[in-house]
Amino acid sequence: MPKQQRKKHKHKATFGAEPCLPQRFKEMIKCMDGSEEKLIIQKALYKTDLSKHHGRLSIPMNQVEVEFLTDEELKQSSKEGIEALVIEPCLKTRDMSLRIWDMPKPTARFSSLYVLVTGWKSVVEGNDLKAVDLFSSGTPEMPFCCSYQ
């Protein structure tokens, strides 16, 4: 009997309606000459996302709603990472680093994911996080903003 092939499905958020970026974030983005906020991912946080030891937010590429990096940024994030400014719920900004990690799988393949590091541990400690909505802000000075649930 042949093995069943696993179909690859693009992950769809199970949170219900697509979230709207709160007005206070929109105003801050506008002040920084940003535009076109786009939802990158709506994600329930796992133990590793909340762990002090891991200190990073994983963003699986197969769950990303829209492409948000240029080709040049993709190359840079694979090597040394790119700087990212993230807005916290209190409207405090935090410098972080966005990187691409390739995680090996038992099938000799790998899965790729974006990771936000360098400061994520402080974001977790300062907020009661259960889920995160990550948006792209359309400005190089502030590529990301987070609305937390």
Secondary structure by P-SEA (a helix, b strand, c coil): cccbbbbbbcccccccccccccaaaaaaaaaacccccccccccccccccccccccbbbbcccccccccccaaaaaaaaccbbbbbbbccccbbbbbbbbbbbbbcccccbbbbbbbcccaaaaaaaccccbbbbbbccccccccccccc
